[in-house]
Amino acid sequence: MRQKKPTLIITFASTTQAMAVEKYCTENGLPGRIIPVPREITAGCGLSWKAAPEDQQALTDALQSSGLGWESMHILEI
């Protein structure tokens, strides 16, 4: 059985937001990847960004400075 570990999950209100964040993060070398929203969370579009919890501040700063939006951030054991 896989060991669960803390994971940062960023959710989005729309698919457009999720795709814009994916493009921005990929182009700027930011950590993480797009995944389906874990079933423990309810989110608008069904897509989320998965990264390590220690990357939360860097991602928050980058997304805020770029003007990209998100719905919520969660730390889950997945």
Gaussian input, Z-matrix of N, CA and C with variables (Angstrom, degrees):
# hf/3-21g

backbone

0 1
 N
 C     1     B1
 C     2     B2     1     A1
 N     3     B3     2     A2     1     D1
 C     4     B4     3     A3     2     D2
 C     5     B5     4     A4     3     D3
 N     6     B6     5     A5     4     D4
 C     7     B7     6     A6     5     D5
 C     8     B8     7     A7     6     D6
 N     9     B9     8     A8     7     D7
 C    10    B10     9     A9     8     D8
 C    11    B11    10    A10     9     D9
 N    12    B12    11    A11    10    D10
 C    13    B13    12    A12    11    D11
 C    14    B14    13    A13    12    D12
 N    15    B15    14    A14    13    D13
 C    16    B16    15    A15    14    D14
 C    17    B17    16    A16    15    D15
 N    18    B18    17    A17    16    D16
 C    19    B19    18    A18    17    D17
 C    20    B20    19    A19    18    D18
 N    21    B21    20    A20    19    D19
 C    22    B22    21    A21    20    D20
 C    23    B23    22    A22    21    D21
 N    24    B24    23    A23    22    D22
 C    25    B25    24    A24    23    D23
 C    26    B26    25    A25    24    D24
 N    27    B27    26    A26    25    D25
 C    28    B28    27    A27    26    D26
 C    29    B29    28    A28    27    D27
 N    30    B30    29    A29    28    D28
 C    31    B31    30    A30    29    D29
 C    32    B32    31    A31    30    D30
 N    33    B33    32    A32    31    D31
 C    34    B34    33    A33    32    D32
 C    35    B35    34    A34    33    D33
 N    36    B36    35    A35    34    D34
 C    37    B37    36    A36    35    D35
 C    38    B38    37    A37    36    D36
 N    39    B39    38    A38    37    D37
 C    40    B40    39    A39    38    D38
 C    41    B41    40    A40    39    D39
 N    42    B42    41    A41    40    D40
 C    43    B43    42    A42    41    D41
 C    44    B44    43    A43    42    D42
 N    45    B45    44    A44    43    D43
 C    46    B46    45    A45    44    D44
 C    47    B47    46    A46    45    D45
 N    48    B48    47    A47    46    D46
 C    49    B49    48    A48    47    D47
 C    50    B50    49    A49    48    D48
 N    51    B51    50    A50    49    D49
 C    52    B52    51    A51    50    D50
 C    53    B53    52    A52    51    D51
 N    54    B54    53    A53    52    D52
 C    55    B55    54    A54    53    D53
 C    56    B56    55    A55    54    D54
 N    57    B57    56    A56    55    D55
 C    58    B58    57    A57    56    D56
 C    59    B59    58    A58    57    D57
 N    60    B60    59    A59    58    D58
 C    61    B61    60    A60    59    D59
 C    62    B62    61    A61    60    D60
 N    63    B63    62    A62    61    D61
 C    64    B64    63    A63    62    D62
 C    65    B65    64    A64    63    D63
 N    66    B66    65    A65    64    D64
 C    67    B67    66    A66    65    D65
 C    68    B68    67    A67    66    D66
 N    69    B69    68    A68    67    D67
 C    70    B70    69    A69    68    D68
 C    71    B71    70    A70    69    D69
 N    72    B72    71    A71    70    D70
 C    73    B73    72    A72    71    D71
 C    74    B74    73    A73    72    D72
 N    75    B75    74    A74    73    D73
 C    76    B76    75    A75    74    D74
 C    77    B77    76    A76    75    D75
 N    78    B78    77    A77    76    D76
 C    79    B79    78    A78    77    D77
 C    80    B80    79    A79    78    D78
 N    81    B81    80    A80    79    D79
 C    82    B82    81    A81    80    D80
 C    83    B83    82    A82    81    D81
 N    84    B84    83    A83    82    D82
 C    85    B85    84    A84    83    D83
 C    86    B86    85    A85    84    D84
 N    87    B87    86    A86    85    D85
 C    88    B88    87    A87    86    D86
 C    89    B89    88    A88    87    D87
 N    90    B90    89    A89    88    D88
 C    91    B91    90    A90    89    D89
 C    92    B92    91    A91    90    D90
 N    93    B93    92    A92    91    D91
 C    94    B94    93    A93    92    D92
 C    95    B95    94    A94    93    D93
 N    96    B96    95    A95    94    D94
 C    97    B97    96    A96    95    D95
 C    98    B98    97    A97    96    D96
 N    99    B99    98    A98    97    D97
 C   100   B100    99    A99    98    D98
 C   101   B101   100   A100    99    D99
 N   102   B102   101   A101   100   D100
 C   103   B103   102   A102   101   D101
 C   104   B104   103   A103   102   D102
 N   105   B105   104   A104   103   D103
 C   106   B106   105   A105   104   D104
 C   107   B107   106   A106   105   D105
 N   108   B108   107   A107   106   D106
 C   109   B109   108   A108   107   D107
 C   110   B110   109   A109   108   D108
 N   111   B111   110   A110   109   D109
 C   112   B112   111   A111   110   D110
 C   113   B113   112   A112   111   D111
 N   114   B114   113   A113   112   D112
 C   115   B115   114   A114   113   D113
 C   116   B116   115   A115   114   D114
 N   117   B117   116   A116   115   D115
 C   118   B118   117   A117   116   D116
 C   119   B119   118   A118   117   D117
 N   120   B120   119   A119   118   D118
 C   121   B121   120   A120   119   D119
 C   122   B122   121   A121   120   D120
 N   123   B123   122   A122   121   D121
 C   124   B124   123   A123   122   D122
 C   125   B125   124   A124   123   D123
 N   126   B126   125   A125   124   D124
 C   127   B127   126   A126   125   D125
 C   128   B128   127   A127   126   D126
 N   129   B129   128   A128   127   D127
 C   130   B130   129   A129   128   D128
 C   131   B131   130   A130   129   D129
 N   132   B132   131   A131   130   D130
 C   133   B133   132   A132   131   D131
 C   134   B134   133   A133   132   D132
 N   135   B135   134   A134   133   D133
 C   136   B136   135   A135   134   D134
 C   137   B137   136   A136   135   D135
 N   138   B138   137   A137   136   D136
 C   139   B139   138   A138   137   D137
 C   140   B140   139   A139   138   D138
 N   141   B141   140   A140   139   D139
 C   142   B142   141   A141   140   D140
 C   143   B143   142   A142   141   D141
 N   144   B144   143   A143   142   D142
 C   145   B145   144   A144   143   D143
 C   146   B146   145   A145   144   D144
 N   147   B147   146   A146   145   D145
 C   148   B148   147   A147   146   D146
 C   149   B149   148   A148   147   D147
 N   150   B150   149   A149   148   D148
 C   151   B151   150   A150   149   D149
 C   152   B152   151   A151   150   D150
 N   153   B153   152   A152   151   D151
 C   154   B154   153   A153   152   D152
 C   155   B155   154   A154   153   D153
 N   156   B156   155   A155   154   D154
 C   157   B157   156   A156   155   D155
 C   158   B158   157   A157   156   D156
 N   159   B159   158   A158   157   D157
 C   160   B160   159   A159   158   D158
 C   161   B161   160   A160   159   D159
 N   162   B162   161   A161   160   D160
 C   163   B163   162   A162   161   D161
 C   164   B164   163   A163   162   D162
 N   165   B165   164   A164   163   D163
 C   166   B166   165   A165   164   D164
 C   167   B167   166   A166   165   D165
 N   168   B168   167   A167   166   D166
 C   169   B169   168   A168   167   D167
 C   170   B170   169   A169   168   D168
 N   171   B171   170   A170   169   D169
 C   172   B172   171   A171   170   D170
 C   173   B173   172   A172   171   D171
 N   174   B174   173   A173   172   D172
 C   175   B175   174   A174   173   D173
 C   176   B176   175   A175   174   D174
 N   177   B177   176   A176   175   D175
 C   178   B178   177   A177   176   D176
 C   179   B179   178   A178   177   D177
 N   180   B180   179   A179   178   D178
 C   181   B181   180   A180   179   D179
 C   182   B182   181   A181   180   D180
 N   183   B183   182   A182   181   D181
 C   184   B184   183   A183   182   D182
 C   185   B185   184   A184   183   D183
 N   186   B186   185   A185   184   D184
 C   187   B187   186   A186   185   D185
 C   188   B188   187   A187   186   D186
 N   189   B189   188   A188   187   D187
 C   190   B190   189   A189   188   D188
 C   191   B191   190   A190   189   D189
 N   192   B192   191   A191   190   D190
 C   193   B193   192   A192   191   D191
 C   194   B194   193   A193   192   D192
 N   195   B195   194   A194   193   D193
 C   196   B196   195   A195   194   D194
 C   197   B197   196   A196   195   D195
 N   198   B198   197   A197   196   D196
 C   199   B199   198   A198   197   D197
 C   200   B200   199   A199   198   D198
 N   201   B201   200   A200   199   D199
 C   202   B202   201   A201   200   D200
 C   203   B203   202   A202   201   D201
 N   204   B204   203   A203   202   D202
 C   205   B205   204   A204   203   D203
 C   206   B206   205   A205   204   D204
 N   207   B207   206   A206   205   D205
 C   208   B208   207   A207   206   D206
 C   209   B209   208   A208   207   D207
 N   210   B210   209   A209   208   D208
 C   211   B211   210   A210   209   D209
 C   212   B212   211   A211   210   D210
 N   213   B213   212   A212   211   D211
 C   214   B214   213   A213   212   D212
 C   215   B215   214   A214   213   D213
 N   216   B216   215   A215   214   D214
 C   217   B217   216   A216   215   D215
 C   218   B218   217   A217   216   D216
 N   219   B219   218   A218   217   D217
 C   220   B220   219   A219   218   D218
 C   221   B221   220   A220   219   D219
 N   222   B222   221   A221   220   D220
 C   223   B223   222   A222   221   D221
 C   224   B224   223   A223   222   D222
 N   225   B225   224   A224   223   D223
 C   226   B226   225   A225   224   D224
 C   227   B227   226   A226   225   D225
 N   228   B228   227   A227   226   D226
 C   229   B229   228   A228   227   D227
 C   230   B230   229   A229   228   D228
 N   231   B231   230   A230   229   D229
 C   232   B232   231   A231   230   D230
 C   233   B233   232   A232   231   D231

   B1=1.4505
   B2=1.5290
   B3=1.3362
   B4=1.4550
   B5=1.5153
   B6=1.3093
   B7=1.4652
   B8=1.5215
   B9=1.3353
   B10=1.4589
   B11=1.5161
   B12=1.3437
   B13=1.4556
   B14=1.5231
   B15=1.3217
   B16=1.4678
   B17=1.5266
   B18=1.3196
   B19=1.4645
   B20=1.5212
   B21=1.3274
   B22=1.4586
   B23=1.5180
   B24=1.3315
   B25=1.4609
   B26=1.5302
   B27=1.3253
   B28=1.4660
   B29=1.5225
   B30=1.3263
   B31=1.4611
   B32=1.5257
   B33=1.3270
   B34=1.4611
   B35=1.5218
   B36=1.3232
   B37=1.4590
   B38=1.5240
   B39=1.3402
   B40=1.4629
   B41=1.5241
   B42=1.3116
   B43=1.4616
   B44=1.5254
   B45=1.3201
   B46=1.4594
   B47=1.5267
   B48=1.3501
   B49=1.4664
   B50=1.5251
   B51=1.3121
   B52=1.4648
   B53=1.5288
   B54=1.3211
   B55=1.4579
   B56=1.5359
   B57=1.3306
   B58=1.4691
   B59=1.5296
   B60=1.3250
   B61=1.4665
   B62=1.5231
   B63=1.3209
   B64=1.4603
   B65=1.5332
   B66=1.3207
   B67=1.4560
   B68=1.5273
   B69=1.3222
   B70=1.4654
   B71=1.5310
   B72=1.3150
   B73=1.4672
   B74=1.5248
   B75=1.3136
   B76=1.4614
   B77=1.5288
   B78=1.3239
   B79=1.4653
   B80=1.5275
   B81=1.3401
   B82=1.4628
   B83=1.5215
   B84=1.3230
   B85=1.4610
   B86=1.5152
   B87=1.3249
   B88=1.4664
   B89=1.5259
   B90=1.3184
   B91=1.4622
   B92=1.5257
   B93=1.3253
   B94=1.4565
   B95=1.5090
   B96=1.3524
   B97=1.4642
   B98=1.5239
   B99=1.3196
   B100=1.4748
   B101=1.5211
   B102=1.3425
   B103=1.4678
   B104=1.5303
   B105=1.3298
   B106=1.4636
   B107=1.5314
   B108=1.3169
   B109=1.4600
   B110=1.5304
   B111=1.3315
   B112=1.4638
   B113=1.5288
   B114=1.3101
   B115=1.4740
   B116=1.5233
   B117=1.3293
   B118=1.4654
   B119=1.5343
   B120=1.3288
   B121=1.4689
   B122=1.5208
   B123=1.3224
   B124=1.4545
   B125=1.5195
   B126=1.3135
   B127=1.4636
   B128=1.5169
   B129=1.3196
   B130=1.4525
   B131=1.5110
   B132=1.3221
   B133=1.4680
   B134=1.5243
   B135=1.3105
   B136=1.4603
   B137=1.5125
   B138=1.3442
   B139=1.4610
   B140=1.5254
   B141=1.3216
   B142=1.4660
   B143=1.5171
   B144=1.3187
   B145=1.4581
   B146=1.5151
   B147=1.3136
   B148=1.4645
   B149=1.5239
   B150=1.3428
   B151=1.4625
   B152=1.5289
   B153=1.3080
   B154=1.4586
   B155=1.5305
   B156=1.3367
   B157=1.4659
   B158=1.5260
   B159=1.3280
   B160=1.4644
   B161=1.5380
   B162=1.3292
   B163=1.4612
   B164=1.5246
   B165=1.3268
   B166=1.4649
   B167=1.5260
   B168=1.3192
   B169=1.4645
   B170=1.5267
   B171=1.3227
   B172=1.4646
   B173=1.5273
   B174=1.3333
   B175=1.4649
   B176=1.5232
   B177=1.3227
   B178=1.4662
   B179=1.5230
   B180=1.3262
   B181=1.4680
   B182=1.5267
   B183=1.3316
   B184=1.4657
   B185=1.5263
   B186=1.3239
   B187=1.4626
   B188=1.5188
   B189=1.3331
   B190=1.4686
   B191=1.5278
   B192=1.3178
   B193=1.4627
   B194=1.5364
   B195=1.3261
   B196=1.4677
   B197=1.5242
   B198=1.3256
   B199=1.4579
   B200=1.5191
   B201=1.3395
   B202=1.4598
   B203=1.5260
   B204=1.3349
   B205=1.4450
   B206=1.5107
   B207=1.3358
   B208=1.4552
   B209=1.5139
   B210=1.3037
   B211=1.4571
   B212=1.5279
   B213=1.3351
   B214=1.4650
   B215=1.5180
   B216=1.3429
   B217=1.4666
   B218=1.5157
   B219=1.3382
   B220=1.4570
   B221=1.5304
   B222=1.3195
   B223=1.4589
   B224=1.5223
   B225=1.3367
   B226=1.4643
   B227=1.5302
   B228=1.3052
   B229=1.4597
   B230=1.5214
   B231=1.3447
   B232=1.4752
   B233=1.5194
   A1=109.66
   A2=116.16
   A3=120.83
   A4=111.70
   A5=115.13
   A6=121.34
   A7=108.98
   A8=117.86
   A9=121.05
   A10=108.88
   A11=115.60
   A12=119.86
   A13=109.50
   A14=117.49
   A15=119.82
   A16=111.03
   A17=114.95
   A18=121.78
   A19=108.55
   A20=116.11
   A21=121.32
   A22=108.60
   A23=116.02
   A24=122.41
   A25=107.95
   A26=115.96
   A27=121.88
   A28=107.52
   A29=116.95
   A30=120.78
   A31=110.60
   A32=114.97
   A33=121.73
   A34=110.70
   A35=115.75
   A36=121.02
   A37=111.61
   A38=115.79
   A39=118.51
   A40=110.36
   A41=114.98
   A42=121.03
   A43=110.36
   A44=116.83
   A45=121.16
   A46=110.92
   A47=117.11
   A48=120.88
   A49=110.71
   A50=116.51
   A51=121.31
   A52=111.04
   A53=116.94
   A54=120.95
   A55=111.25
   A56=116.66
   A57=120.33
   A58=110.54
   A59=117.06
   A60=120.80
   A61=110.04
   A62=117.65
   A63=119.95
   A64=110.72
   A65=117.00
   A66=120.97
   A67=110.57
   A68=116.71
   A69=121.00
   A70=111.15
   A71=117.02
   A72=120.63
   A73=111.45
   A74=117.12
   A75=121.24
   A76=110.56
   A77=116.54
   A78=120.87
   A79=112.62
   A80=116.67
   A81=120.75
   A82=113.36
   A83=117.21
   A84=121.07
   A85=114.84
   A86=117.28
   A87=120.87
   A88=110.09
   A89=117.19
   A90=120.50
   A91=113.40
   A92=115.38
   A93=121.56
   A94=112.63
   A95=113.22
   A96=120.32
   A97=109.15
   A98=115.83
   A99=122.33
   A100=108.99
   A101=115.38
   A102=121.75
   A103=108.39
   A104=118.20
   A105=119.57
   A106=109.28
   A107=116.83
   A108=120.21
   A109=109.15
   A110=118.24
   A111=120.28
   A112=110.69
   A113=116.82
   A114=119.62
   A115=113.12
   A116=118.21
   A117=121.35
   A118=112.23
   A119=116.77
   A120=122.40
   A121=109.31
   A122=116.18
   A123=121.45
   A124=106.90
   A125=117.08
   A126=120.86
   A127=109.91
   A128=114.76
   A129=122.03
   A130=116.60
   A131=118.79
   A132=118.91
   A133=114.56
   A134=118.49
   A135=119.96
   A136=114.39
   A137=117.99
   A138=121.79
   A139=109.74
   A140=116.03
   A141=120.54
   A142=109.57
   A143=116.21
   A144=123.20
   A145=107.54
   A146=116.65
   A147=122.56
   A148=108.63
   A149=116.25
   A150=121.62
   A151=108.40
   A152=115.93
   A153=121.21
   A154=109.28
   A155=117.58
   A156=120.52
   A157=113.44
   A158=117.12
   A159=119.45
   A160=112.49
   A161=117.66
   A162=121.80
   A163=112.78
   A164=117.98
   A165=121.43
   A166=112.38
   A167=118.26
   A168=120.19
   A169=111.31
   A170=117.40
   A171=120.52
   A172=110.92
   A173=116.79
   A174=120.45
   A175=111.11
   A176=117.46
   A177=121.04
   A178=110.41
   A179=116.62
   A180=120.73
   A181=111.17
   A182=116.82
   A183=121.08
   A184=111.20
   A185=117.17
   A186=120.04
   A187=111.30
   A188=117.14
   A189=120.07
   A190=111.13
   A191=116.86
   A192=119.35
   A193=112.17
   A194=116.70
   A195=120.38
   A196=112.44
   A197=116.82
   A198=120.61
   A199=114.34
   A200=116.70
   A201=120.46
   A202=109.99
   A203=116.30
   A204=121.04
   A205=113.30
   A206=114.80
   A207=122.49
   A208=107.53
   A209=116.20
   A210=121.09
   A211=111.32
   A212=117.26
   A213=120.50
   A214=110.29
   A215=114.56
   A216=121.50
   A217=108.09
   A218=115.60
   A219=122.18
   A220=109.13
   A221=115.95
   A222=121.43
   A223=105.43
   A224=116.49
   A225=121.84
   A226=109.81
   A227=116.04
   A228=122.25
   A229=106.84
   A230=115.95
   A231=119.06
   A232=110.18
   D1=139.99
   D2=-179.90
   D3=-68.65
   D4=142.81
   D5=175.93
   D6=-79.56
   D7=128.05
   D8=177.21
   D9=-79.45
   D10=143.64
   D11=177.77
   D12=-140.99
   D13=155.80
   D14=179.69
   D15=-61.53
   D16=136.43
   D17=-178.02
   D18=-139.12
   D19=136.87
   D20=174.33
   D21=-82.77
   D22=129.09
   D23=176.62
   D24=-122.54
   D25=124.06
   D26=176.13
   D27=-110.36
   D28=124.27
   D29=-178.83
   D30=-104.10
   D31=162.82
   D32=-175.13
   D33=-132.26
   D34=150.51
   D35=178.80
   D36=-78.45
   D37=-24.41
   D38=-177.77
   D39=-143.04
   D40=157.82
   D41=176.51
   D42=-63.66
   D43=-34.13
   D44=178.49
   D45=-60.05
   D46=-43.20
   D47=176.83
   D48=-61.52
   D49=-45.65
   D50=-178.28
   D51=-61.26
   D52=-43.89
   D53=-179.34
   D54=-67.67
   D55=-37.45
   D56=178.50
   D57=-65.74
   D58=-41.32
   D59=178.12
   D60=-66.04
   D61=-42.78
   D62=178.55
   D63=-58.98
   D64=-46.65
   D65=-179.66
   D66=-62.39
   D67=-46.63
   D68=-178.89
   D69=-62.16
   D70=-47.04
   D71=-178.21
   D72=-64.85
   D73=-40.63
   D74=179.20
   D75=-64.49
   D76=-46.26
   D77=-178.94
   D78=-65.76
   D79=-28.73
   D80=-175.45
   D81=-105.29
   D82=9.85
   D83=175.61
   D84=66.90
   D85=27.52
   D86=178.40
   D87=-82.51
   D88=147.35
   D89=-175.27
   D90=-74.10
   D91=150.42
   D92=173.59
   D93=121.93
   D94=-178.47
   D95=179.16
   D96=-160.68
   D97=160.37
   D98=177.67
   D99=-78.05
   D100=135.19
   D101=174.38
   D102=-139.74
   D103=163.64
   D104=170.31
   D105=-64.52
   D106=148.37
   D107=178.78
   D108=-61.98
   D109=129.23
   D110=176.93
   D111=-59.83
   D112=148.87
   D113=-174.98
   D114=-66.89
   D115=-14.36
   D116=177.37
   D117=-71.83
   D118=-14.11
   D119=-176.88
   D120=-119.95
   D121=144.58
   D122=170.83
   D123=-105.76
   D124=125.66
   D125=-179.36
   D126=-139.41
   D127=157.96
   D128=-173.64
   D129=-59.38
   D130=-49.25
   D131=-168.66
   D132=-105.88
   D133=-12.13
   D134=178.99
   D135=91.57
   D136=-4.57
   D137=177.08
   D138=-113.35
   D139=150.29
   D140=178.03
   D141=-146.07
   D142=165.89
   D143=177.39
   D144=-106.78
   D145=127.44
   D146=-178.21
   D147=-108.77
   D148=131.04
   D149=178.04
   D150=-152.71
   D151=173.96
   D152=176.97
   D153=-75.42
   D154=144.96
   D155=-179.35
   D156=-56.49
   D157=-32.95
   D158=-179.07
   D159=-69.68
   D160=-10.51
   D161=177.50
   D162=-92.30
   D163=1.11
   D164=-174.64
   D165=-58.83
   D166=-47.81
   D167=-176.86
   D168=-65.41
   D169=-42.84
   D170=179.39
   D171=-62.55
   D172=-42.77
   D173=178.90
   D174=-66.89
   D175=-43.31
   D176=179.10
   D177=-59.90
   D178=-48.41
   D179=-179.93
   D180=-60.37
   D181=-45.49
   D182=-178.20
   D183=-64.52
   D184=-44.52
   D185=-178.35
   D186=-67.97
   D187=-39.09
   D188=178.12
   D189=-65.47
   D190=-44.03
   D191=-178.19
   D192=-68.66
   D193=-26.88
   D194=179.59
   D195=-85.46
   D196=-13.59
   D197=-178.98
   D198=82.82
   D199=9.25
   D200=178.74
   D201=-80.13
   D202=142.90
   D203=-177.67
   D204=-100.81
   D205=160.72
   D206=173.24
   D207=-149.26
   D208=165.65
   D209=-176.82
   D210=-90.56
   D211=-54.05
   D212=-179.24
   D213=-158.50
   D214=165.20
   D215=175.80
   D216=-125.39
   D217=139.32
   D218=-178.71
   D219=-137.86
   D220=148.46
   D221=168.73
   D222=-108.48
   D223=116.57
   D224=-177.80
   D225=-120.80
   D226=154.22
   D227=171.38
   D228=-91.40
   D229=100.47
   D230=179.34
   D231=-133.02

